[in-house]
Amino acid sequence: MFNRVEYKKNALAILHNNWSLPCLLTIIYVVLSCFADMTPFLGIIVSAIMSVGISFTLMKMAYVFTSGNLQIEKVSFSTFLEALEDRWLVSLLAGLWNALWVILWSLLFIIPGIVKAYSYSMMFYIVAENPKIGAIKAMDISKILTQGHKADLFIMDLSFLGWIILSILSCGIGFIWLYPYMTMTEINAYYDLKRMAFAQNKLTPADFEA
């Protein structure tokens, strides 16, 4: 069962006393985006690569938190660099493939574009977790994971509206904390959607292999 309240609660628990690195990565993301957005094509590339890198880092933090294993290597900035080194190309391709189809669907009307954006919303988490999966396969898996849950994901995003407004009123400073919070919440949703897909035999672990 999709449980956005639990996903948000777990996100805050994971990030508790661990805000420094996610906030630093968010600042880097914003700075790079300010330069990259002068060219839409470059903006898509920077957004995709940074999103996957940050997602991988937060996934590692979630894994360390849930495992409780103190022997696991501490998540640091090098974790983010590792993600960029191993995933930059597939991230770039996934970003372009995602943007292409969202734009094409948006040409029909804004609503189909939004629906498809949610349909493809798990792509970057799939790539972050499985770097050998190609962009096309990641999109296909995302469509299966989000089947029947696109409205749930939309409502989950709406639940952050109050924080988004406060972040805007703070001249955008609040987004430094809000972006990691929203991303970690979506990561929790991704893991649960994957679990549900396995339980319903829609997907198998083998589907996440290259």
Order of alpha helices (4+ residues) and beta strands (2+ residues): alpha-alpha-alpha-alpha-alpha-alpha-alpha-alpha-alpha-alpha
